[in-house]
């Protein structure tokens, strides 16, 4: 078994944190080292193909881009509302 040396201040901070987590200092240090050596892969989100989306989402994605987008309507909310009014009213 190997020994590492750290300052008393760092050890006390680690001990306090480990106590709050209901674990020992050795266990916490081992967990931290393992997280550095063997990081968990970041979760990637896969986008579904258009034909596998809900029909409502397909309608929104395929919504025609008509008219000029007003510079005060950057997210297209006004154009989207006009489209919904035409489609559903």
QUIQUI-V93231 format. One record per residue. PSI is psi in whole degrees, -180 to 180 (999 if undefined). OMEGA is omega in radians with two decimals (999 if undefined). NEAR is the number of other C-alpha atoms within 10 Angstrom. Layout:
BEGIN
PSI & OMEGA & NEAR
PSI & OMEGA & NEAR
END
This chain:
BEGIN
136 & -3.12 & 2
158 & 3.12 & 3
139 & 3.04 & 5
155 & -3.13 & 4
129 & 3.05 & 6
162 & -3.11 & 8
157 & 3.12 & 7
-38 & -3.13 & 9
-46 & 3.14 & 9
-44 & -3.14 & 10
-45 & -3.13 & 13
-39 & 3.09 & 12
-43 & 3.12 & 11
-42 & 3.14 & 17
-44 & 3.11 & 17
-47 & -3.13 & 14
-45 & -3.14 & 15
-41 & 3.12 & 17
-41 & 3.12 & 13
-30 & -3.13 & 10
4 & -3.11 & 10
46 & 3.09 & 10
163 & 3.11 & 12
163 & 3.13 & 16
-45 & 3.12 & 17
-45 & -3.12 & 12
-43 & 3.13 & 11
-46 & -3.14 & 18
-43 & 3.12 & 13
-41 & 3.12 & 12
-43 & 3.14 & 12
-43 & 3.12 & 13
-44 & 3.11 & 12
-37 & 3.11 & 12
-32 & 3.11 & 11
-44 & -3.09 & 10
-36 & -3.07 & 9
70 & -3.10 & 9
146 & 3.09 & 10
138 & 3.11 & 9
142 & 3.11 & 6
140 & -3.11 & 6
129 & 3.10 & 6
144 & 3.10 & 6
125 & 3.12 & 6
132 & 3.07 & 6
136 & 3.10 & 8
150 & 3.02 & 8
154 & -3.08 & 7
-41 & -3.09 & 12
-11 & 3.11 & 9
-1 & 3.11 & 10
162 & 3.07 & 12
148 & -3.13 & 9
-37 & 3.14 & 11
-41 & 3.11 & 9
-38 & 3.08 & 13
-41 & 3.12 & 13
-43 & -3.12 & 11
-44 & -3.12 & 12
-39 & -3.10 & 10
7 & -3.12 & 10
129 & -3.13 & 12
142 & 3.12 & 11
86 & -3.07 & 11
152 & 3.04 & 9
174 & 3.11 & 7
140 & 3.06 & 8
123 & 3.13 & 14
139 & -3.12 & 12
-19 & 3.08 & 8
-2 & -3.12 & 9
63 & -3.01 & 10
-33 & -3.12 & 9
4 & 3.05 & 11
19 & -3.08 & 14
-43 & -3.12 & 13
-44 & 3.12 & 14
-41 & 3.13 & 18
-42 & 3.13 & 15
-40 & 3.08 & 11
-42 & 3.13 & 10
-45 & -3.13 & 17
-39 & 3.13 & 13
-45 & 3.13 & 10
-38 & -3.05 & 8
-41 & -2.98 & 8
-9 & 3.14 & 6
999 & 999 & 6
END
